Amino acid sequence: MGTVKEATYSIASSSMQEIALGLALVNDLSIKYRLSLQWVHSSMKNAQPVIFVITLFITLGVTLYLINRSETRSEPETWSSFVYTNGYNSGRYKKVDDFDDYPSCRSYSLEKSAQYDQAPWECGLRCRFDSSRQGFQCETMNNE
């Protein structure tokens, strides 16, 4: 009968060892899982300022790109002739657009000026109508 007790005891002790090993393994995995969650949580806390700074720089870069793109002119360089038939202060003028360069605008303006008793004239580069000022505004005006 001593043999049955020893066999029962060895079976019980071996199953207890397996249970203990299983519990140790579960405990080890639980610790590793908690540590990985803590690492992810601390990484996310540190990542928030980094993500904010990266987003800020991307926004700044896109803004600068869009501003620079809007400042570049894709329009051709066109000149407009203004011949003031009643003088500068009258507000009446003859305007002709789409000259390719200043010399061609100048020669046309001089010719028209001679027709109106040497009326003052100007040539403007890239002129557009400004409704707030009720007149044409040009990037540059020349009459040399």
Legacy VTK file of the C-alpha trace (Angstrom):
# vtk DataFile Version 3.0
C-alpha trace
ASCII
DATASET POLYDATA
POINTS 144 float
0.000 0.000 0.000
2.898 2.283 0.436
3.380 2.177 -3.275
-0.067 3.543 -4.050
0.471 6.405 -1.638
3.817 7.220 -3.220
2.285 7.069 -6.687
-0.592 9.301 -5.643
1.808 11.669 -3.951
4.120 11.832 -6.989
1.170 12.401 -9.338
-0.175 15.123 -7.047
3.213 16.743 -6.683
3.898 16.645 -10.420
0.503 18.200 -11.218
1.109 20.827 -8.540
4.450 21.604 -10.157
2.779 21.943 -13.549
0.130 24.218 -12.069
2.818 26.270 -10.358
4.789 26.511 -13.615
1.602 27.487 -15.449
0.827 30.149 -12.877
4.381 31.447 -13.063
4.108 31.604 -16.844
0.775 33.441 -16.656
2.189 35.809 -14.051
5.267 36.448 -16.232
3.072 37.155 -19.270
0.847 39.401 -17.181
3.864 41.414 -16.008
5.196 41.691 -19.567
1.751 42.771 -20.795
1.468 45.430 -18.095
4.983 46.673 -18.842
4.229 46.902 -22.552
1.018 48.805 -21.825
2.954 51.190 -19.569
5.554 51.677 -22.319
2.841 52.376 -24.918
1.123 54.779 -22.545
4.349 56.642 -21.741
5.297 56.651 -25.435
1.957 58.191 -26.309
2.460 60.881 -23.677
5.838 61.705 -25.228
4.485 61.414 -28.770
1.796 64.076 -28.379
4.216 67.047 -28.325
6.206 65.517 -31.186
3.063 65.056 -33.275
2.005 68.633 -32.473
5.384 70.057 -33.549
5.413 68.008 -36.756
1.860 69.143 -37.568
2.848 72.744 -36.864
5.847 72.563 -39.218
3.820 70.898 -41.958
1.154 73.611 -41.662
3.811 76.327 -41.769
5.450 74.747 -44.827
2.169 74.436 -46.719
1.263 78.028 -45.857
4.603 79.369 -47.080
4.328 77.326 -50.263
0.834 78.651 -51.005
1.854 82.254 -50.278
4.915 81.954 -52.515
2.868 80.346 -55.282
0.303 83.145 -55.184
3.019 85.818 -55.340
4.604 84.477 -58.519
3.103 85.924 -61.660
2.181 83.610 -64.472
0.666 86.477 -66.429
2.541 87.760 -69.453
4.103 91.191 -69.205
1.655 93.541 -70.916
1.740 97.320 -71.128
-1.168 99.727 -71.415
-1.116 103.202 -72.933
-2.905 106.093 -71.210
-3.221 109.365 -73.162
-4.857 112.119 -71.068
-6.709 114.164 -73.687
-7.758 116.913 -71.227
-4.741 116.794 -68.899
-3.882 114.601 -65.908
-6.449 116.137 -63.585
-9.435 115.706 -65.880
-9.737 111.960 -65.377
-10.432 111.490 -69.082
-8.033 109.376 -71.018
-7.721 107.118 -74.030
-6.538 103.667 -72.969
-5.146 100.951 -75.227
-3.961 97.567 -73.865
-1.765 94.617 -74.779
1.552 96.111 -75.810
4.366 93.559 -75.588
7.012 95.958 -74.322
7.545 99.514 -73.135
9.067 100.899 -76.381
6.025 99.883 -78.455
3.673 101.378 -75.843
5.779 104.555 -75.737
5.775 105.023 -79.540
1.993 104.559 -79.692
1.478 106.980 -76.785
3.732 109.627 -78.379
1.823 109.310 -81.647
-1.564 109.729 -79.914
-0.210 112.529 -77.747
0.765 114.458 -80.885
-2.794 114.048 -82.208
-4.193 115.692 -79.028
-1.867 118.718 -78.877
0.960 117.053 -76.948
-1.384 115.619 -74.318
0.319 113.982 -71.333
0.671 110.216 -71.544
1.837 107.238 -69.506
2.487 103.566 -70.073
1.562 101.154 -67.286
2.720 97.618 -66.663
0.071 94.990 -65.747
-2.805 97.398 -65.189
-6.090 96.308 -63.681
-9.249 98.108 -62.701
-9.535 98.804 -58.974
-13.188 99.266 -58.063
-12.416 100.746 -54.643
-10.421 103.571 -56.267
-12.626 103.739 -59.352
-9.707 103.642 -61.733
-6.869 101.629 -63.156
-3.918 100.663 -60.971
-0.666 99.528 -62.547
2.461 97.949 -61.114
4.596 100.674 -62.679
3.872 103.783 -64.701
6.420 105.370 -67.057
6.365 108.350 -69.406
9.991 108.848 -70.347
LINES 1 145
144 0 1 2 3 4 5 6 7 8 9 10 11 12 13 14 15 16 17 18 19 20 21 22 23 24 25 26 27 28 29 30 31 32 33 34 35 36 37 38 39 40 41 42 43 44 45 46 47 48 49 50 51 52 53 54 55 56 57 58 59 60 61 62 63 64 65 66 67 68 69 70 71 72 73 74 75 76 77 78 79 80 81 82 83 84 85 86 87 88 89 90 91 92 93 94 95 96 97 98 99 100 101 102 103 104 105 106 107 108 109 110 111 112 113 114 115 116 117 118 119 120 121 122 123 124 125 126 127 128 129 130 131 132 133 134 135 136 137 138 139 140 141 142 143
